[in-house]
Amino acid sequence: MAETRWLHLELVDSSSAPLAGRPYVLTLPDGAQQTGWLDAAGRLRAQVPADAAQVSLVVAHRRLDLTLGDLPPADTIGGAQERLNQLNYFTGNVDGELGPYTAGALRRFQRDHGLSETGELDPPTVDALLGAHGT
């Protein structure tokens, strides 16, 4: 695969229980398919072409057509929120505000990556986010 980016999804059922251990088929724009199993938390992590605008996912007898967009820059609060949420450091709604949920997610991420736990989006945190997320 040429240049890629990561697709991170966490799938739950209508009662918010994870779709743990379910098989999936991810179809890329060129028709290539990736297969696998959701982890115990219902998460899927897959590499997709960096220029992919859409992918199709079949899991639990349902087809999901996903539109992939560009993320805001990692050095913005909104961009950090998107990446943190995708890495399972939940910030709440992506609103571009450095509120208590986002600051808490930043502190947890910083702790897990050996950074100073400031709760701020400083340059070392931006670099670590880019490395952990892949984009």
N, CA, C and O of each residue as an XYZ file, in Angstrom:
540
protein
N       0.848     -1.170      0.000
C       0.000      0.000      0.000
C       0.897      1.237      0.000
O       1.904      1.278      0.707
N       0.532      2.237     -0.788
C       1.305      3.478     -0.834
C       1.122      4.224      0.485
O       1.014      3.597      1.539
N       1.086      5.532      0.438
C       0.928      6.330      1.647
C      -0.418      6.000      2.303
O      -1.446      5.926      1.631
N      -0.391      5.804      3.629
C      -1.598      5.382      4.345
C      -1.881      6.287      5.540
O      -1.050      7.101      5.945
N      -3.053      6.122      6.077
C      -3.437      6.740      7.340
C      -4.233      5.697      8.111
O      -4.659      4.684      7.555
N      -4.426      5.957      9.386
C      -5.122      4.997     10.239
C      -6.602      5.320     10.334
O      -6.997      6.482     10.430
N      -7.409      4.273     10.305
C      -8.834      4.354     10.568
C      -9.057      3.687     11.916
O      -8.740      2.511     12.093
N      -9.602      4.440     12.865
C      -9.889      3.925     14.206
C     -11.393      4.009     14.430
O     -11.978      5.086     14.314
N     -12.017      2.893     14.747
C     -13.446      2.870     15.030
C     -13.694      2.072     16.303
O     -12.972      1.121     16.603
N     -14.707      2.464     17.038
C     -15.172      1.689     18.184
C     -16.651      1.468     17.972
O     -17.434      2.419     17.970
N     -17.040      0.215     17.793
C     -18.410     -0.116     17.428
C     -19.153     -0.720     18.611
O     -18.658     -1.624     19.284
N     -20.351     -0.201     18.848
C     -21.201     -0.672     19.941
C     -22.597     -0.940     19.406
O     -22.981     -0.431     18.353
N     -23.357     -1.750     20.150
C     -24.734     -2.007     19.738
C     -25.660     -0.949     20.329
O     -25.188      0.010     20.938
N     -26.961     -1.107     20.160
C     -27.920     -0.085     20.584
C     -27.969      0.100     22.095
O     -28.492      1.105     22.576
N     -27.429     -0.858     22.852
C     -27.384     -0.706     24.312
C     -26.012     -0.225     24.780
O     -25.721     -0.236     25.976
N     -25.173      0.194     23.836
C     -23.806      0.679     24.085
C     -22.832     -0.416     24.497
O     -21.748     -0.122     25.001
N     -23.207     -1.675     24.287
C     -22.280     -2.786     24.540
C     -21.366     -2.937     23.328
O     -21.832     -2.864     22.191
N     -20.065     -3.149     23.559
C     -19.143     -3.275     22.424
C     -19.465     -4.483     21.559
O     -19.895     -5.522     22.058
N     -19.255     -4.339     20.278
C     -19.402     -5.455     19.346
C     -18.113     -6.271     19.381
O     -17.407     -6.383     18.379
N     -17.826     -6.823     20.519
C     -16.571     -7.529     20.764
C     -16.484     -8.820     19.969
O     -17.442     -9.588     19.880
N     -15.302     -9.035     19.392
C     -15.011    -10.304     18.742
C     -15.778    -10.567     17.463
O     -15.817    -11.706     16.999
N     -16.383     -9.560     16.886
C     -17.148     -9.755     15.647
C     -16.217     -9.681     14.443
O     -15.306     -8.853     14.409
N     -16.443    -10.540     13.460
C     -15.643    -10.442     12.236
C     -16.079     -9.226     11.417
O     -17.229     -8.793     11.485
N     -15.138     -8.689     10.646
C     -15.470     -7.561      9.771
C     -14.780     -7.727      8.430
O     -13.788     -8.444      8.300
N     -15.336     -7.039      7.432
C     -14.726     -6.917      6.113
C     -14.728     -5.438      5.780
O     -15.783     -4.805      5.730
N     -13.552     -4.895      5.555
C     -13.380     -3.498      5.191
C     -12.984     -3.462      3.719
O     -11.955     -4.019      3.334
N     -13.805     -2.802      2.892
C     -13.539     -2.717      1.464
C     -13.019     -1.324      1.138
O     -13.663     -0.318      1.435
N     -11.852     -1.285      0.528
C     -11.184     -0.039      0.167
C     -11.678      0.441     -1.198
O     -12.309     -0.320     -1.931
N     -11.394      1.696     -1.540
C     -11.879      2.235     -2.816
C     -11.459      1.428     -4.048
O     -12.197      1.387     -5.033
N     -10.292      0.789     -4.009
C      -9.832      0.022     -5.170
C     -10.410     -1.391     -5.202
O     -10.055     -2.187     -6.071
N     -11.308     -1.706     -4.249
C     -11.931     -3.024     -4.190
C     -11.198     -4.019     -3.309
O     -11.729     -5.087     -3.006
N      -9.981     -3.681     -2.895
C      -9.234     -4.575     -2.006
C      -9.977     -4.683     -0.672
O     -10.601     -3.727     -0.211
N      -9.894     -5.849     -0.077
C     -10.583     -6.064      1.198
C      -9.599     -6.421      2.297
O      -8.610     -7.121      2.080
N      -9.904     -5.916      3.482
C      -9.175     -6.276      4.691
C     -10.184     -6.962      5.606
O     -11.302     -6.479      5.781
N      -9.787     -8.082      6.184
C     -10.673     -8.789      7.094
C     -10.010     -8.899      8.446
O      -8.785     -8.849      8.557
N     -10.813     -9.047      9.460
C     -10.288     -9.197     10.804
C     -11.415     -9.347     11.806
O     -12.562     -9.623     11.452
N     -11.058     -9.157     13.058
C     -12.002     -9.289     14.167
C     -11.911     -8.046     15.034
O     -10.816     -7.554     15.305
N     -13.052     -7.538     15.469
C     -13.049     -6.437     16.420
C     -12.463     -6.929     17.731
O     -12.657     -8.089     18.095
N     -11.752     -6.074     18.446
C     -11.161     -6.498     19.718
C     -12.230     -6.560     20.817
O     -13.416     -6.374     20.545
N     -11.809     -6.818     22.041
C     -12.739     -7.004     23.161
C     -13.557     -5.754     23.470
O     -14.613     -5.848     24.095
N     -13.085     -4.592     23.044
C     -13.816     -3.344     23.262
C     -14.592     -2.924     22.010
O     -15.136     -1.820     21.968
N     -14.651     -3.788     20.990
C     -15.364     -3.469     19.762
C     -14.602     -2.536     18.849
O     -15.195     -1.863     18.006
N     -13.267     -2.491     19.012
C     -12.454     -1.560     18.236
C     -11.879     -2.214     16.982
O     -11.545     -3.399     16.953
N     -11.781     -1.382     15.953
C     -11.139     -1.750     14.701
C     -10.076     -0.693     14.441
O     -10.338      0.504     14.562
N      -8.908     -1.126     14.092
C      -7.817     -0.220     13.715
C      -7.224     -0.775     12.434
O      -6.692     -1.885     12.412
N      -7.320      0.013     11.359
C      -6.846     -0.462     10.059
C      -6.180      0.675      9.309
O      -6.531      1.843      9.473
N      -5.207      0.308      8.479
C      -4.578      1.285      7.607
C      -5.355      1.348      6.309
O      -5.717      0.321      5.735
N      -5.609      2.573      5.850
C      -6.307      2.800      4.592
C      -5.474      3.775      3.770
O      -4.659      4.510      4.328
N      -5.663      3.794      2.457
C      -4.908      4.752      1.642
C      -5.158      6.185      2.111
O      -6.285      6.549      2.448
N      -4.115      6.978      2.130
C      -4.221      8.350      2.622
C      -5.217      9.167      1.816
O      -5.822     10.098      2.349
N      -5.400      8.838      0.545
C      -6.316      9.607     -0.290
C      -7.711      9.000     -0.377
O      -8.538      9.478     -1.154
N      -7.990      7.961      0.401
C      -9.312      7.318      0.364
C     -10.374      8.280      0.881
O     -10.242      8.833      1.974
N     -11.418      8.475      0.096
C     -12.520      9.335      0.513
C     -13.643      8.526      1.139
O     -14.396      9.047      1.961
N     -13.767      7.244      0.755
C     -14.812      6.390      1.298
C     -14.305      4.976      1.428
O     -13.470      4.527      0.642
N     -14.815      4.270      2.431
C     -14.601      2.841      2.587
C     -15.941      2.234      2.974
O     -16.854      2.939      3.403
N     -16.046      0.941      2.821
C     -17.253      0.228      3.203
C     -16.876     -0.808      4.253
O     -15.882     -1.519      4.104
N     -17.664     -0.890      5.303
C     -17.409     -1.829      6.391
C     -18.635     -2.706      6.576
O     -19.753     -2.205      6.701
N     -18.425     -4.016      6.593
C     -19.499     -4.954      6.913
C     -19.133     -5.618      8.230
O     -18.088     -6.255      8.360
N     -20.024     -5.452      9.203
C     -19.843     -6.062     10.525
C     -21.223     -6.275     11.128
O     -22.111     -5.438     10.966
N     -21.403     -7.386     11.820
C     -22.676     -7.717     12.478
C     -23.843     -7.640     11.487
O     -24.905     -7.106     11.805
N     -23.632     -8.170     10.306
C     -24.663     -8.239      9.254
C     -25.146     -6.876      8.791
O     -26.242     -6.757      8.242
N     -24.341     -5.854      9.009
C     -24.694     -4.507      8.561
C     -23.559     -3.940      7.721
O     -22.380     -4.183      7.981
N     -23.949     -3.177      6.709
C     -22.961     -2.503      5.870
C     -22.972     -1.023      6.238
O     -24.023     -0.384      6.292
N     -21.785     -0.502      6.488
C     -21.621      0.913      6.797
C     -20.729      1.522      5.730
O     -19.593      1.086      5.545
N     -21.235      2.527      5.029
C     -20.425      3.258      4.062
C     -19.890      4.484      4.782
O     -20.656      5.359      5.187
N     -18.594      4.545      4.938
C     -17.955      5.593      5.726
C     -17.271      6.609      4.822
O     -16.490      6.248      3.942
N     -17.572      7.868      5.048
C     -16.904      8.952      4.353
C     -15.759      9.425      5.229
O     -15.962      9.797      6.385
N     -14.567      9.410      4.681
C     -13.378      9.795      5.424
C     -13.012     11.229      5.064
O     -12.886     11.575      3.889
N     -12.847     12.037      6.065
C     -12.476     13.425      5.816
C     -11.115     13.721      6.395
O     -10.557     12.939      7.164
N     -10.602     14.851      6.014
C      -9.341     15.290      6.575
C      -9.572     15.792      7.995
O     -10.583     16.435      8.279
N      -8.651     15.501      8.862
C      -8.720     15.986     10.234
C      -8.215     17.416     10.298
O      -7.363     17.819      9.507
N      -8.746     18.185     11.246
C      -8.154     19.505     11.474
C      -6.702     19.319     11.918
O      -6.342     18.236     12.380
N      -5.865     20.345     11.790
C      -4.465     20.222     12.196
C      -4.341     19.759     13.654
O      -5.143     20.132     14.509
N      -3.327     18.945     13.912
C      -3.134     18.378     15.254
C      -2.810     19.430     16.296
O      -3.000     19.194     17.489
N      -2.322     20.588     15.869
C      -1.967     21.621     16.847
C      -3.140     22.545     17.174
O      -2.956     23.581     17.813
N      -4.355     22.169     16.735
C      -5.566     22.888     17.136
C      -6.334     22.030     18.134
O      -6.193     20.807     18.144
N      -7.143     22.668     18.969
C      -7.905     21.897     19.961
C      -8.841     20.919     19.262
O      -8.942     19.765     19.679
N      -9.524     21.354     18.210
C     -10.416     20.449     17.482
C      -9.677     19.271     16.884
O     -10.167     18.143     16.939
N      -8.507     19.510     16.311
C      -7.707     18.417     15.756
C      -7.226     17.460     16.825
O      -7.217     16.246     16.623
N      -6.820     18.010     17.974
C      -6.405     17.153     19.094
C      -7.593     16.347     19.610
O      -7.449     15.162     19.912
N      -8.762     16.971     19.717
C      -9.951     16.253     20.187
C     -10.287     15.086     19.264
O     -10.570     13.985     19.736
N     -10.258     15.319     17.950
C     -10.541     14.238     16.992
C      -9.575     13.073     17.200
O      -9.995     11.920     17.286
N      -8.288     13.378     17.281
C      -7.284     12.325     17.422
C      -7.388     11.626     18.776
O      -7.306     10.400     18.846
N      -7.565     12.389     19.840
C      -7.699     11.785     21.168
C      -8.907     10.850     21.213
O      -8.803      9.734     21.721
N     -10.038     11.290     20.693
C     -11.225     10.429     20.677
C     -10.957      9.150     19.904
O     -11.354      8.069     20.339
N     -10.284      9.260     18.755
C     -10.001      8.079     17.948
C      -9.000      7.142     18.622
O      -8.963      5.948     18.326
N      -8.195      7.686     19.521
C      -7.226      6.873     20.265
C      -7.795      6.420     21.619
O      -7.065      5.897     22.461
N      -9.098      6.626     21.816
C      -9.807      6.213     23.038
C      -9.415      7.003     24.275
O      -9.432      6.472     25.385
N      -9.069      8.252     24.092
C      -8.901      9.213     25.182
C     -10.043     10.207     24.997
O      -9.868     11.243     24.357
N     -11.196      9.897     25.549
C     -12.413     10.609     25.202
C     -12.445     12.032     25.734
O     -12.233     12.284     26.920
N     -12.717     12.957     24.813
C     -12.768     14.382     25.127
C     -14.195     14.891     25.193
O     -14.421     16.063     25.492
N     -15.166     14.023     24.916
C     -16.536     14.490     24.754
C     -16.705     14.977     23.326
O     -16.017     14.513     22.417
N     -17.624     15.913     23.134
C     -17.888     16.438     21.795
C     -16.680     17.197     21.260
O     -15.962     17.863     22.005
N     -16.475     17.082     19.968
C     -15.420     17.848     19.306
C     -15.976     19.246     19.070
O     -16.769     19.470     18.155
N     -15.547     20.178     19.909
C     -16.089     21.537     19.845
C     -15.013     22.613     19.751
O     -15.324     23.803     19.701
N     -13.740     22.194     19.728
C     -12.655     23.169     19.637
C     -12.377     23.915     20.925
O     -11.610     24.879     20.927
N     -12.985     23.488     22.021
C     -12.816     24.156     23.318
C     -11.938     23.298     24.229
O     -12.086     22.076     24.267
N     -11.037     23.929     24.953
C     -10.206     23.205     25.923
C     -10.939     23.197     27.260
O     -10.567     23.896     28.203
N     -12.000     22.380     27.311
C     -12.795     22.242     28.526
C     -12.238     21.152     29.420
O     -11.179     20.593     29.133
N     -12.945     20.841     30.510
C     -12.435     19.865     31.478
C     -12.274     18.452     30.916
O     -11.339     17.750     31.299
N     -13.170     18.015     30.008
C     -13.030     16.672     29.440
C     -11.808     16.589     28.525
O     -11.068     15.606     28.547
N     -11.609     17.624     27.729
C     -10.444     17.634     26.837
C      -9.155     17.721     27.641
O      -8.192     17.014     27.342
N      -9.125     18.573     28.650
C      -7.918     18.685     29.485
C      -7.622     17.354     30.173
O      -6.463     16.951     30.269
N      -8.654     16.674     30.648
C      -8.456     15.365     31.283
C      -7.932     14.334     30.303
O      -7.047     13.545     30.635
N      -8.485     14.339     29.077
C      -8.012     13.411     28.047
C      -6.552     13.704     27.698
O      -5.755     12.785     27.511
N      -6.212     14.987     27.612
C      -4.821     15.353     27.342
C      -3.900     14.865     28.459
O      -2.826     14.330     28.183
N      -4.309     15.043     29.721
C      -3.473     14.577     30.838
C      -3.280     13.063     30.791
O      -2.171     12.579     31.018
N      -4.348     12.302     30.500
C      -4.219     10.836     30.421
C      -3.290     10.437     29.281
O      -2.445      9.557     29.441
N      -3.447     11.081     28.138
C      -2.587     10.804     26.992
C      -1.135     11.142     27.334
O      -0.227     10.358     27.059
N      -0.923     12.311     27.934
C       0.429     12.730     28.310
C       1.051     11.734     29.288
O       2.212     11.356     29.130
N       0.300     11.314     30.284
C       0.802     10.342     31.261
C       1.216      9.055     30.555
O       2.305      8.535     30.794
N       0.337      8.537     29.674
C       0.609      7.270     28.989
C       1.784      7.355     28.017
O       2.347      6.329     27.633
N       2.157      8.575     27.618
C       3.258      8.748     26.669
C       4.485      9.408     27.294
O       5.350      9.921     26.585
N       4.555      9.391     28.632
C       5.749      9.869     29.331
C       5.984     11.361     29.223
O       7.125     11.816     29.308
N       4.916     12.135     29.036
C       5.033     13.590     28.923
C       4.610     14.252     30.223
O       3.978     13.621     31.070
N       4.952     15.502     30.378
C       4.476     16.269     31.535
C       2.962     16.387     31.442
O       2.419     16.743     30.396
N       2.281     16.083     32.554
C       0.814     16.075     32.580
C       0.272     17.483     32.831
O      -0.105     17.835     33.949
N       0.247     18.270     31.764
C      -0.189     19.660     31.877
C      -1.660     19.854     31.539
O      -2.274     20.820     31.993
N      -2.234     18.949     30.747
C      -3.592     19.147     30.267
C      -3.674     20.207     29.192
O      -4.766     20.628     28.809
N      -2.513     20.645     28.698
C      -2.434     21.661     27.651
C      -1.957     21.004     26.356
O      -1.304     19.961     26.381
N      -2.286     21.617     25.247
C      -1.848     21.126     23.945
C      -0.531     21.803     23.575
O      -0.498     22.737     22.774
N       0.550     21.312     24.176
C       1.877     21.884     23.947
C       2.574     21.133     22.807
O       2.107     20.069     22.400
N       3.688     21.671     22.284
C       4.367     21.027     21.149
C       4.746     19.559     21.382
O       4.562     18.759     20.464
N       5.270     19.145     22.568
C       5.576     17.724     22.736
C       4.316     16.843     22.645
O       4.375     15.717     22.151
N       3.191     17.362     23.121
C       1.944     16.601     23.053
C       1.461     16.485     21.609
O       0.992     15.425     21.195
N       1.574     17.564     20.847
C       1.198     17.526     19.431
C       2.045     16.485     18.702
O       1.512     15.689     17.930
N       3.347     16.483     18.936
C       4.232     15.506     18.292
C       3.846     14.081     18.664
O       3.806     13.201     17.804
N       3.561     13.851     19.950
C       3.167     12.508     20.397
C       1.826     12.101     19.793
O       1.646     10.941     19.422
N       0.887     13.035     19.690
C      -0.410     12.743     19.071
C      -0.220     12.332     17.612
O      -0.818     11.357     17.157
N       0.601     13.065     16.888
C       0.859     12.730     15.496
C       1.474     11.339     15.368
O       1.113     10.568     14.478
N       2.406     11.031     16.267
C       3.036      9.715     16.230
C       2.078      8.585     16.578
O       2.082      7.541     15.927
N       1.265      8.791     17.595
C       0.343      7.754     18.053
C      -0.797      7.545     17.061
O      -1.236      6.417     16.835
N      -1.268      8.637     16.476
C      -2.421      8.550     15.571
C      -2.010      8.186     14.160
O      -2.746      7.497     13.455
N      -0.856      8.637     13.746
C      -0.384      8.350     12.398
C      -0.710      9.463     11.404
O      -0.239      9.437     10.267
N      -1.519     10.442     11.829
C      -1.825     11.591     10.958
C      -1.979     12.823     11.804
O      -2.239     13.905     11.277
